[in-house]
Each structure stands twice: as structure tokens, then as C-alpha cells.
Amino acid sequence: MRNILFTVVSLLICTVLQTKAQTNVEEPEYELEAYLMATDSTLGQPLPLENAYIKAKAAASMFIVGIGKAKSYYYVNGTASPLKVKQSDYIVINTGGKSPLQTLTINRFEILKSKRRFQNGQIGTFTGAQFGTEGGESFKYKKYGKDSVKIPLKDLQPGEYSLMVTNKMTDNKSAKIYTFCVE
């Protein structure tokens, strides 16, 4: 009787361990592709990829006397993202195994009449140049699957955001901008 009970318990433990070892997480197929993930851990729809452009604004004093500041902004047309998310949701993005701190930035948009923007940098006569230091939100992440990371949205306040993908090591001018609205 003991041998039968021992065998049944051993088979049960082996089955559980085997099932756990075979569990694969669903992650985005292509590198730098971002998806919304609901709390039930299923990948939902992809985040909208929107066109962004850079524009610089200078104070009038820069033009008149050559002293002052100029600010650089990323602009996206439209006042709202088509994707509405909850603070309990997650974003999953395949980073190709690279650190998200080197490639990802979350920025909160400032809403204008017909577009959204966030500041990318500034240059001043007496302060010098500062790029990539303005407006980034801090975020936490966890490795998810083989090459992806999972970013919780619980720390973001309601508003319009972008997930900007750049290579901070080489080029900050070209970027993919995914947009979403936290409700």
C-alpha cells in the first residue's frame, strides 16, 4: 500500500514539474514590437505606432540679441491615442534581449490644440545643451520570456503617454513612438 501511495505521489509531482517546465509565455514575435497585456497574461492588441517629428522653439531674445534658450520637442499629430489602457494593464515589448534602460523611454504628452508633444532637450546661451533629459517617466520592468520585458502601468497617472524606442548609445534622432492613454 505504501509503495502504491509513494508511486502515485511521485507521478503527480513529476507531472506538475513537467507541465511547469513546458509552459511557454507568449511574447511578441518581432523585435521592438509593443503589445498591451491584460492582467490575465494574454497578449492583446499592438500599441499604435505613430509618426513623430522634431521641432525646435526659441525665445524671441535668441533672435534679437542672441541670448536665451531654445527647446526641442517631439510632436505627434492628434490630441489622443486610439488605445485606452487601465493602470492594471502591462506593456510587453520584445527588446531583443537588450536592457530596456538603453532603448525605452516613457514620456507624458503635453496636449496642444491639434497635437501632442513632449520636450526632448534644450540649449541655452549660458546653460549649454541638454538632450534626452526632459520629461521621461521612471518605470519598472521585469524580464518576460526569452527576449521581452513586461512594464506595469500602475505607477503612471492618467493621461497621454508615449513609449519611445531609441538606441541611446548611438542615435537619439530616430525613434519609434508607440502611444497610449492611461485612464
C-alpha positions, 0 to 999 in steps of 0.5 A: 500500500505504501509503495502504491501511495509513494508511486502515485505521489511521485507521478503527480509531482513529476507531472506538475514539474513537467507541465511547469517546465513546458509552459511557454509565455507568449511574447511578441514575435518581432523585435521592438514590437509593443503589445498591451497585456491584460492582467490575465497574461494574454497578449492583446492588441499592438500599441499604435505606432505613430509618426513623430517629428522634431521641432525646435522653439526659441525665445524671441531674445535668441533672435534679437540679441542672441541670448536665451534658450531654445527647446526641442520637442517631439510632436505627434499629430492628434490630441489622443491615442486610439488605445485606452489602457487601465493602470492594471494593464502591462506593456510587453515589448520584445527588446531583443534581449537588450536592457530596456534602460538603453532603448525605452523611454516613457514620456507624458504628452503635453496636449496642444490644440491639434497635437501632442508633444513632449520636450526632448532637450534644450540649449541655452546661451549660458546653460549649454545643451541638454538632450534626452533629459526632459520629461521621461517617466521612471518605470519598472520592468521585469524580464518576460520570456526569452527576449521581452520585458513586461512594464506595469502601468500602475505607477503612471497617472492618467493621461497621454503617454508615449513609449519611445524606442531609441538606441541611446548609445548611438542615435537619439534622432530616430525613434519609434513612438508607440502611444497610449492613454492611461485612464 
